[in-house]
Amino acid sequence: LSAIEGNILRYQRFFYEVCDSEQPLRDGSYRAEGPARARDAVQSWRQRVNKQKEEQGGAMPKEVGVPPKLKNPWDLRFMPRSSGQSIPLRQIRAESVGSLIQLDCLVVNVSQVKPKVEVVTYHCEMCGSEVFQSVEGENYTPPRECPAQKCRDNKQSGNLRCNIRTSAFTKYQEMKVQEMSEHVPQGGVPRSISVLVQGDLTREVLAGDAITLTGVYYPHKLPYFMTMRQNTPTTQSMYIEAHHIQKHKKGYSESPTDEDAMEHKLNEAMAHGSLYENAAKSIAPEIFGHQDVKKALLLVLIGSFTKQMQDGLKIRGDIHTLMMGDPGVAKSQLLKQVCAIAPRSVYTTGKGSTGVGLTATVNRDNATGEVTLEGGSLVLADNGVCCIDEFDKMEEGDRTAIHEVMEQQTVSIAKSGITTTLNCRTTILAAANPVYGRYNPYKSPVENIDLPAALLSRFDMVFLLLDTVDCDKDKQLAEHVTKVHSSFEKKDKDGLELVEDADVLGLGFKAFDHKFMRAYVRKARSFEPLLDDALRSDMAEAYVAMRDEEKREGIQEKKSYTTPRTLLALMRLSQAHARARFSHRVEREDFEEAMRLMKASKESIELSAPAKRGQNPLDVVYEILADLSRRDAVKDGWVDIAHVVSMAGHKALTKEMVLEAVESWQSLSVVMMNPEKTMVQFMVPLE
């Protein structure tokens, strides 16, 4: 096997000749269809013509026969060994030239599929013979004279005319792959290489897919004039000829290889009950809390179905979600988990993204000079999820580029003579910080979010994740984090698990892995639930009530923008929850869960109840002092002022405001400070 893997080109020809000679004859029940029928018709015509030529004495020599690739409808490639190990792209060396290599990579760009000639057929105008020429490389020189016996006997050089109809072509596609981010060393730039794909391997991958590529490492042969035209004609460019491609993550519409096993696991999970709850908890189980946010993320992955009306009107089914909150509430980790579960996803940041990088850019090919259109992050995530972190750091001009994507699901381009519209059926999942870095409870929600209403109305749900001080929740969070760092799965040198605990995080069940989550989402997306007639009036009343409540609150206390898009968001959430239950009808429990999530996203600001607008800073500092003095860890009732300042920072109070409040309480003989003014104590101990 090592000898075969080290010289693939030689053994590929050898195996092809053996398979061609040992190929069994067709039986009587064989019926050709499609292109095979046309190939058989040409082959039978060719046999009749050759038979007539033999009778007339003008046939081609025996050594100039029909090439096997012109007769056989199959091709030969090599698959990698099951025990083969993938190598990083930057570890390919000179000894790998001509050998079979396997590497993990990311598809960056994919060209269109074109026909590539394998066997060229010529027709002699003098004797009527057929001449074949096999094309192995990128270029070939057509023959000048007819090699038939009749032309040689007459001492004539017959004029050869190329016959495209009887020539053999194969599908040909070029793509550019880039090494995975985990293989890039510190301070390095990802390397890329060109890959040539032929036959049935074409149209298998799209830009943005992570794949395991197996192919042969070859030098790229260019004509002399093209080599001299390059900037560095003395260097040799390399490429990989693909033999096998395997995707790392299967798409929702693709059937996995272990479909029966996954279906059995799904049925077992449904039999245990609470599949929706357990699936939501399985999204980032290491992150404490955020149950409603995780349920919303599960519905984002499932989504609703796109409705196409008869007049061409399209209503999107994607559920766009914005998570805004204080630093350190695991927003970025939740985005990463969604990217890992979704089979097609793109992760980007606001500061490192531009409007062109998100939508599309126009590039000119250095080799051919053609102007090509290259899709950005949103186009690469078509029918998937695009996670945008640090959404508030994005420039306003770049942020407006996604307005069309979020509602119309298209990207319109008019650049460099190219006017087109690209499909961009992408779910937007964004995370941002408030305008002041931390959420300021003394400002209205609209002032904290500080995003335009045209953009906020396009998000179906806007969650405010606040870092509030709660002794019980803080203790549970600390215990959960320490449990994550102490109860990990131990593995041996071969990567096999030695200790497997069914529930190391106290979830009540073993968290589902990403493969199971993808299978669950794929099955849920196969349903198209319709709205029950009895729920239409309830949805209308709920929408009217939300609009009326927002009107009564006023502009200063406004939590969000309720528009007709909110009604569509409510319907999408209801349909996504019905999909999560594998139901064909949207029932009342789906509507109630959608309303609950909608209210939870709008009322998440109420978590900062002690620091509501208009509350006196003296009362806030007093409550913090009282809470800290009651703790068991505090001795003799003394409280560190630095600790008070830290906790008051979550309530948008500065250090000067805290010290001023403590001095005010000291002047009222409620508390006392030590001479260094670093500790504070109540004059009368609290019960």
VENJO-V458258 format. One record per pair of residues at least 6 apart in sequence whose ideal C-beta (glycine too) atoms are under 7 Angstrom apart, sorted by sequence separation. I is the first residue (numbers start at 0). J is the second residue. D is the distance in Angstrom with one decimal. If there is no record, write none. Layout:
BEGIN
((I;J;D) (I;J;D))
END
This chain:
BEGIN
((52;58;4.0) (183;189;5.2) (204;210;5.8) (226;232;5.0) (249;255;4.9) (255;261;6.3) (268;274;5.2) (307;313;5.7) (324;330;6.3) (338;344;4.2) (403;409;6.4) (404;410;6.2) (412;418;6.9) (455;461;6.6) (490;496;5.7) (491;497;5.6) (502;508;6.4) (627;633;6.3) (664;670;4.7) (665;671;6.2) (672;678;6.7) (3;10;4.8) (122;129;6.2) (123;130;6.6) (132;139;6.7) (150;157;4.6) (363;370;5.5) (364;371;5.9) (403;410;6.7) (412;419;5.4) (490;497;6.5) (502;509;5.8) (577;584;6.8) (665;672;6.1) (672;679;5.1) (31;39;5.0) (305;313;6.2) (306;314;4.3) (322;330;5.0) (338;346;4.9) (377;385;5.4) (403;411;6.6) (439;447;6.0) (488;496;5.4) (489;497;5.0) (501;509;4.7) (549;557;6.5) (577;585;4.7) (628;636;5.2) (49;58;6.0) (91;100;6.4) (120;129;6.1) (121;130;4.2) (268;277;7.0) (305;314;6.9) (361;370;6.1) (362;371;5.5) (376;385;5.9) (411;420;5.1) (412;421;6.7) (438;447;5.6) (489;498;4.8) (577;586;6.9) (610;619;6.2) (661;670;6.6) (670;679;5.3) (671;680;5.6) (132;142;6.4) (305;315;5.9) (410;420;7.0) (488;498;6.5) (609;619;6.6) (628;638;5.6) (644;654;5.0) (647;657;4.9) (670;680;6.4) (120;131;5.9) (145;156;6.9) (178;189;5.2) (279;290;6.9) (282;293;4.7) (305;316;4.5) (322;333;7.0) (335;346;6.9) (361;372;5.9) (362;373;5.3) (409;420;5.1) (410;421;4.4) (488;499;6.4) (574;585;5.7) (627;638;4.6) (661;672;6.8) (670;681;5.5) (671;682;5.8) (130;142;6.3) (144;156;4.2) (145;157;3.4) (177;189;4.9) (178;190;5.5) (304;316;4.8) (334;346;6.7) (409;421;6.6) (435;447;7.0) (549;561;5.0) (573;585;5.0) (577;589;4.6) (669;681;6.9) (670;682;6.4) (118;131;5.8) (119;132;4.6) (144;157;6.9) (280;293;6.7) (303;316;3.7) (359;372;5.7) (360;373;5.3) (409;422;6.4) (410;423;4.9) (434;447;6.1) (576;589;4.2) (609;622;6.2) (644;657;5.0) (669;682;6.3) (86;100;6.7) (88;102;5.6) (145;159;6.0) (177;191;4.4) (279;293;4.5) (282;296;5.6) (302;316;5.4) (359;373;6.6) (409;423;5.8) (433;447;4.4) (486;500;6.4) (624;638;6.0) (643;657;5.9) (668;682;5.9) (86;101;6.9) (87;102;6.7) (118;133;5.5) (119;134;6.3) (130;145;6.3) (176;191;6.4) (279;294;4.3) (282;297;6.2) (302;317;5.6) (303;318;7.0) (359;374;5.3) (360;375;6.6) (408;423;5.7) (433;448;6.8) (434;449;3.9) (546;561;5.3) (627;642;6.4) (85;101;5.0) (86;102;5.5) (88;104;6.3) (130;146;6.5) (175;191;5.6) (176;192;6.2) (302;318;5.5) (359;375;5.5) (408;424;4.8) (545;561;5.1) (573;589;4.5) (576;592;5.0) (627;643;6.8) (85;102;5.4) (117;134;6.0) (128;145;6.2) (142;159;6.2) (218;235;5.2) (219;236;4.4) (358;375;5.0) (486;503;3.9) (573;590;5.0) (576;593;6.1) (83;101;5.2) (85;103;4.8) (116;134;5.5) (175;193;5.8) (176;194;5.5) (194;212;6.6) (219;237;6.3) (279;297;4.8) (357;375;4.8) (661;679;5.8) (126;145;6.4) (128;147;3.9) (218;237;5.7) (219;238;5.1) (278;297;5.7) (299;318;4.9) (356;375;5.0) (357;376;5.2) (358;377;6.1) (359;378;6.0) (404;423;4.8) (624;643;6.4) (45;65;6.8) (125;145;6.6) (173;193;6.3) (174;194;5.1) (194;214;6.7) (217;237;6.9) (298;318;6.0) (355;375;6.7) (356;376;6.4) (357;377;5.1) (358;378;6.9) (545;565;6.7) (573;593;4.4) (623;643;5.5) (121;142;6.8) (126;147;5.1) (216;237;6.4) (217;238;5.9) (299;320;5.4) (404;425;6.3) (483;504;6.8) (572;593;3.6) (640;661;6.9) (77;99;5.9) (79;101;5.0) (123;145;4.1) (173;195;6.0) (174;196;6.2) (405;427;5.7) (482;504;6.3) (126;149;4.1) (216;239;5.8) (217;240;5.8) (542;565;6.7) (620;643;6.8) (623;646;5.1) (123;147;6.1) (126;150;5.2) (172;196;4.5) (215;239;6.8) (352;376;6.8) (377;401;6.7) (542;566;4.6) (569;593;5.5) (572;596;6.2) (623;647;6.0) (125;150;5.7) (214;239;4.2) (215;240;4.8) (295;320;5.9) (572;597;6.9) (171;197;5.6) (214;240;5.2) (401;427;6.6) (123;150;6.7) (170;197;6.4) (212;239;6.8) (214;241;4.4) (215;242;6.7) (377;404;5.2) (438;465;5.4) (542;569;6.9) (620;647;6.3) (42;70;6.3) (169;197;5.4) (170;198;6.0) (214;242;5.1) (538;566;6.9) (541;569;7.0) (569;597;6.3) (619;647;6.6) (130;159;6.1) (169;198;5.8) (172;201;4.3) (212;241;6.3) (213;242;5.3) (347;376;5.0) (125;155;5.7) (213;243;4.0) (292;322;6.8) (126;157;5.8) (170;201;4.5) (345;376;4.6) (538;569;6.1) (619;650;5.2) (125;157;3.5) (212;244;6.0) (378;410;6.2) (538;570;6.8) (124;157;6.2) (125;158;6.8) (377;410;6.8) (619;652;6.3) (38;72;6.3) (123;157;4.0) (124;158;4.7) (210;244;5.5) (211;245;4.6) (345;379;5.3) (210;245;6.4) (345;380;4.2) (123;159;5.8) (124;160;6.1) (176;212;6.4) (210;246;5.5) (211;247;6.9) (344;380;6.2) (616;652;5.7) (35;72;5.6) (210;247;6.5) (296;333;6.5) (300;337;6.8) (343;380;6.2) (620;657;5.8) (640;677;5.8) (121;159;4.1) (122;160;5.1) (208;246;5.9) (209;247;4.2) (349;387;6.1) (639;677;6.9) (640;678;6.7) (121;160;6.5) (209;248;6.7) (343;382;6.1) (344;383;5.2) (349;388;6.9) (350;389;5.8) (390;429;4.1) (639;678;6.2) (640;679;5.7) (121;161;5.7) (122;162;5.0) (204;244;6.2) (300;340;6.3) (343;383;3.0) (344;384;4.7) (345;385;5.0) (346;386;4.8) (347;387;5.8) (348;388;4.8) (349;389;4.2) (357;397;6.9) (372;412;6.6) (385;425;4.9) (387;427;6.8) (390;430;6.2) (391;431;4.0) (530;570;6.7) (610;650;4.1) (616;656;5.3) (620;660;3.9) (638;678;6.6) (121;162;6.6) (200;241;5.5) (203;244;5.5) (292;333;6.9) (296;337;5.7) (300;341;6.2) (348;389;4.9) (349;390;5.0) (352;393;6.4) (381;422;5.7) (385;426;7.0) (390;431;3.9) (391;432;5.5) (610;651;6.7) (620;661;6.5) (637;678;4.6) (638;679;5.3) (119;161;6.4) (120;162;4.7) (204;246;6.9) (341;383;5.6) (344;386;6.6) (349;391;6.8) (350;392;4.4) (354;396;6.3) (358;400;5.3) (381;423;5.9) (382;424;5.4) (383;425;6.5) (384;426;4.8) (385;427;5.8) (386;428;4.9) (387;429;4.5) (388;430;5.2) (389;431;6.9) (559;601;5.4) (638;680;6.9) (195;238;5.9) (286;329;4.7) (341;384;4.4) (349;392;4.3) (354;397;4.1) (357;400;5.5) (378;421;5.4) (381;424;5.7) (558;601;5.0) (617;660;4.9) (621;664;6.7) (637;680;5.0) (194;238;6.7) (200;244;5.8) (349;393;3.5) (353;397;5.2) (357;401;6.2) (381;425;6.1) (384;428;5.8) (616;660;5.5) (636;680;4.9) (120;165;4.4) (192;237;6.7) (193;238;4.5) (194;239;4.8) (195;240;5.1) (196;241;4.7) (352;397;6.5) (370;415;5.6) (372;417;5.7) (378;423;5.5) (380;425;4.7) (636;681;6.0) (120;166;4.7) (192;238;6.7) (195;241;6.6) (286;332;5.9) (338;384;6.9) (354;400;3.6) (377;423;5.1) (528;574;5.3) (558;604;6.2) (617;663;6.0) (624;670;6.7) (119;166;5.3) (192;239;6.1) (194;241;5.5) (286;333;6.8) (337;384;5.9) (370;417;6.6) (374;421;6.4) (19;67;4.5) (118;166;6.0) (338;386;5.4) (377;425;5.1) (636;684;5.5) (68;117;5.2) (69;118;4.8) (118;167;4.0) (283;332;6.0) (337;386;6.1) (528;577;3.9) (68;118;5.4) (116;166;6.0) (117;167;4.7) (283;333;5.7) (528;578;6.2) (117;168;6.6) (359;410;5.8) (402;453;6.6) (406;457;5.8) (534;585;6.5) (15;67;6.8) (19;71;6.3) (66;118;5.0) (116;168;5.5) (117;169;5.5) (334;386;4.2) (358;410;4.7) (402;454;6.8) (405;457;4.3) (526;578;4.9) (538;590;6.7) (115;168;6.3) (283;336;4.2) (359;412;5.4) (361;414;4.8) (531;584;5.7) (534;587;6.5) (537;590;6.4) (541;594;6.1) (628;681;5.9) (114;168;4.1) (115;169;5.6) (282;336;5.6) (334;388;5.7) (361;415;4.6) (524;578;6.6) (528;582;5.7) (531;585;5.7) (523;578;4.4) (526;581;6.2) (528;583;5.5) (529;584;6.3) (530;585;4.9) (531;586;6.3) (624;679;6.6) (114;170;6.9) (115;171;3.5) (361;417;6.2) (398;454;6.8) (523;579;5.5) (526;582;6.8) (528;584;5.7) (529;585;6.7) (534;590;5.3) (629;685;6.3) (18;75;6.5) (114;171;6.8) (331;388;5.3) (526;583;6.1) (528;585;5.0) (628;685;5.9) (112;170;5.3) (113;171;5.3) (523;581;6.6) (112;171;6.9) (522;581;6.8) (15;75;5.0) (112;172;4.8) (625;685;5.9) (14;75;5.7) (69;131;6.7) (110;172;5.9) (359;421;6.1) (109;172;7.0) (110;173;4.4) (11;75;6.2) (110;174;6.6) (66;131;5.4) (109;174;4.5) (65;131;6.5) (108;174;6.4) (66;133;5.2) (108;175;4.4) (106;174;5.9) (107;175;4.7) (57;126;5.5) (59;128;5.6) (107;176;6.4) (7;77;6.3) (106;176;5.7) (107;177;4.8) (57;128;6.9) (105;176;6.5) (104;176;4.0) (105;177;5.0) (104;177;6.3) (104;178;5.9) (105;179;6.0) (104;179;6.6) (52;128;6.8) (103;179;5.4) (63;146;6.0) (137;220;6.1) (45;129;6.7) (107;191;6.2) (136;220;5.7) (138;222;6.1) (319;405;5.6) (59;147;5.5) (60;148;6.6) (8;97;6.2) (89;178;6.5) (112;201;5.0) (7;97;6.5) (57;147;6.4) (58;148;6.8) (88;178;3.9) (112;202;6.2) (6;97;6.1) (7;98;6.7) (57;148;6.1) (87;178;6.0) (251;342;6.2) (315;406;6.9) (337;428;6.0) (7;99;5.3) (57;149;3.5) (250;342;4.6) (5;98;5.1) (249;342;5.9) (250;343;6.3) (315;408;5.5) (4;98;5.8) (88;182;6.9) (248;342;4.2) (334;428;6.3) (4;99;4.4) (87;182;4.0) (109;204;6.8) (313;408;7.0) (109;205;6.3) (334;430;5.7) (109;206;5.3) (69;167;4.9) (106;204;5.1) (108;206;5.8) (461;559;5.9) (68;167;5.5) (106;205;6.9) (107;206;6.4) (331;430;6.3) (106;206;5.5) (330;430;3.9) (89;190;5.5) (106;207;6.5) (88;190;5.4) (106;208;4.8) (88;192;6.4) (105;209;5.4) (106;210;6.2) (455;559;6.8) (456;560;5.0) (455;560;5.3) (104;210;6.3) (326;432;6.4) (456;562;4.7) (317;424;6.8) (319;426;6.5) (457;564;6.8) (103;211;5.5) (104;212;5.6) (317;425;7.0) (318;426;6.5) (319;427;4.5) (320;428;5.4) (321;429;4.9) (322;430;4.7) (323;431;4.8) (452;560;5.0) (456;564;5.3) (317;426;4.2) (459;568;3.6) (101;211;6.6) (102;212;5.7) (321;431;6.8) (323;433;6.4) (101;213;4.7) (325;437;5.2) (443;555;5.1) (445;557;5.2) (459;571;6.3) (325;438;5.7) (443;556;6.2) (444;557;6.7) (459;572;6.9) (99;213;6.6) (100;214;6.7) (324;438;6.8) (443;557;6.5) (444;558;4.9) (99;215;6.0) (100;216;5.5) (98;215;7.0) (97;215;6.6) (98;216;6.3) (97;216;6.9) (96;216;5.4) (95;216;4.8) (96;218;6.7) (41;165;5.4) (74;198;5.2) (302;426;6.4) (91;216;6.2) (323;448;6.0) (85;211;6.0) (299;426;6.0) (299;428;6.1) (79;213;4.4) (330;464;6.6) (207;343;6.7) (328;464;4.3) (460;596;6.7) (321;458;4.5) (460;597;6.9) (207;345;6.1) (319;457;6.1) (320;458;6.4) (323;461;6.7) (328;466;5.7) (462;600;5.0) (319;458;4.9) (320;459;6.5) (324;463;5.9) (325;464;6.9) (327;466;6.3) (461;600;5.7) (467;606;5.3) (319;459;5.4) (320;460;4.8) (321;461;4.7) (322;462;4.9) (323;463;5.8) (324;464;3.0) (325;465;5.9) (460;600;4.4) (463;603;4.3) (467;607;5.6) (318;459;4.9) (324;465;5.9) (325;466;4.0) (462;603;5.7) (463;604;5.1) (465;606;5.1) (322;464;6.1) (465;607;5.4) (99;242;7.0) (470;626;6.7) (444;604;5.5) (79;243;5.9) (77;242;5.0) (78;243;5.0) (295;460;5.6) (76;242;4.4) (76;243;6.8) (295;462;6.9) (440;607;4.7) (206;374;6.5) (292;462;5.5) (440;610;3.9) (440;611;6.5) (441;612;5.9) (207;379;3.9) (440;612;6.7) (206;379;5.3) (207;380;6.8) (340;513;5.3) (339;513;5.8) (342;517;6.0) (340;516;5.0) (340;517;6.4) (468;646;5.3) (468;649;5.3) (467;649;6.5) (466;649;5.9) (287;475;6.8) (287;476;4.8) (287;479;4.2) (287;480;7.0) (285;483;4.8) (7;215;4.8) (440;650;6.5) (441;651;5.8) (440;651;5.7) (439;651;4.6) (437;651;6.9) (285;504;6.9) (301;520;5.6) (284;504;5.3) (300;520;5.1) (284;506;6.0) (301;523;4.8) (301;524;6.2) (304;527;4.9) (280;506;5.5) (284;510;4.3) (281;510;4.4) (280;510;6.9) (281;511;4.1) (277;508;5.7) (278;511;6.3) (277;511;6.9) (281;516;6.3) (278;516;6.6) (278;519;5.9) (264;515;5.9) (265;518;6.4) (314;567;7.0) (318;571;5.4) (261;515;6.8) (265;519;6.2) (318;572;6.7) (316;571;6.3) (261;518;4.0) (265;522;6.4) (318;575;6.4) (255;518;6.9) (108;373;6.4) (249;517;6.7) (303;571;4.2) (251;520;6.5) (251;521;4.5) (303;574;4.2) (303;575;5.4) (251;524;5.3) (302;575;5.8) (298;572;6.0) (301;575;4.8) (298;575;4.1) (301;578;5.1) (298;576;6.4) (301;579;5.7) (298;579;7.0) (297;579;6.9) (295;596;5.6) (294;596;6.5) (275;579;4.9) (275;580;6.7) (291;596;6.2) (291;599;4.5))
END
